[in-house]
């Protein structure tokens, strides 16, 4: 058994990254499109991602600075056009999503690089991926920056203003996991499927919303 007090042990950012990404998993993946001020599109996946508020609906994802302390195009673009589209790709687009993580030159379009079709997203100027089963059109609320050193995070808080969902996934109450085929990020090159589920009944007091607010059971 090992205990690490970080200020004493001096673990490198690389080791801390491996500890975090290897133990906090599976992680959902935000596939984020943005635009720069010239209209160039960018598309990139981020697995430091989750829902952070429901009312108002806010998503949070955190692109890390690279090994030289440079910001990703997603962060640069949000400073120019404060909007984005957060996609949930599902397993059906995992190869295309992975391909958009390639290190292209600033201003190059990952949609074109991978061969993905753009379509308009309601409420924002940023396009969405035509084939993605779920997409959230968002306006930037805030970016919380954790420094300018390599691998520092930039927590993007993006408020949802529009939602696209494939009709085959949504019956008005539940999202079909069989249709969505959600995936999660593990460490290294590994991903996880959500195909081995088990149920644990929550206590009545375990929800922050009343049964009426949830629409009944």
Secondary structure as GFF3:
##gff-version 3
##sequence-region A 1 217
A	DSSP	alpha_helix	6	9	.	.	.	ID=ss1
A	DSSP	alpha_helix	13	23	.	.	.	ID=ss2
A	DSSP	beta_strand	30	35	.	.	.	ID=ss3
A	DSSP	beta_strand	41	46	.	.	.	ID=ss4
A	DSSP	beta_strand	49	54	.	.	.	ID=ss5
A	DSSP	beta_strand	57	64	.	.	.	ID=ss6
A	DSSP	alpha_helix	73	80	.	.	.	ID=ss7
A	DSSP	beta_strand	83	88	.	.	.	ID=ss8
A	DSSP	three_ten_helix	91	93	.	.	.	ID=ss9
A	DSSP	alpha_helix	94	99	.	.	.	ID=ss10
A	DSSP	alpha_helix	110	114	.	.	.	ID=ss11
A	DSSP	beta_strand	118	119	.	.	.	ID=ss12
A	DSSP	beta_strand	128	129	.	.	.	ID=ss13
A	DSSP	beta_strand	134	145	.	.	.	ID=ss14
A	DSSP	beta_strand	153	165	.	.	.	ID=ss15
A	DSSP	alpha_helix	177	180	.	.	.	ID=ss16
A	DSSP	beta_strand	183	185	.	.	.	ID=ss17
A	DSSP	beta_strand	191	193	.	.	.	ID=ss18
A	DSSP	three_ten_helix	204	206	.	.	.	ID=ss19
###
